[in-house]
Amino acid sequence: MAPPTATQLAWRARIESVLRVAGPALDLVLAAGDRLSRVVDRQAPLPEPVRPIALPPQRAVGAGSAPAPPA
């Protein structure tokens, strides 16, 4: 791989300096999101228990009638 050019080095320095400045703010955002997710999770309702499925009533089957004689 070729060594970086002067322009690439300048851009890298700019980006790294922006990240150095924004780093503490991003850490605060992550910490706040962590706290918020814990509070929301604590207040989440418990899932309802599974109810058995009610099947429709089945008709009673009787003895039936005798088969018809062959024709």
VENZIUR-V966142 format. One record per residue. PSI is psi in degrees with one decimal (none if undefined). D_FIRST is the distance of its C-alpha to the first C-alpha in whole Angstrom. Layout:
BEGIN
((PSI/D_FIRST) (PSI/D_FIRST))
END
This chain:
BEGIN
((140.6/0) (151.2/4) (149.8/7) (147.8/9) (172.5/12) (-37.7/15) (-43.2/16) (-40.3/14) (-37.8/15) (-44.5/18) (-39.8/18) (-42.4/17) (-40.2/20) (-46.8/22) (-42.6/21) (-36.1/21) (-37.5/25) (-42.4/26) (-37.4/25) (-39.1/27) (-41.8/30) (-14.0/30) (-52.0/30) (-37.3/33) (-40.4/35) (-35.3/33) (-40.6/34) (-40.0/37) (-43.6/37) (-42.1/36) (-42.0/39) (-41.5/41) (-37.3/40) (-46.6/40) (-44.4/44) (-42.1/45) (-33.6/44) (-39.8/46) (-44.1/49) (-39.8/49) (-37.0/48) (-32.0/51) (1.1/53) (135.8/52) (151.5/56) (146.4/56) (144.9/56) (145.5/59) (154.0/60) (129.7/60) (143.8/64) (147.3/65) (128.5/65) (117.5/69) (147.4/70) (149.6/73) (143.2/76) (146.6/77) (144.7/80) (140.6/82) (123.6/83) (-169.7/87) (-30.6/88) (-178.2/88) (165.6/91) (148.0/92) (150.5/91) (143.9/93) (149.4/95) (144.8/94) (none/95))
END
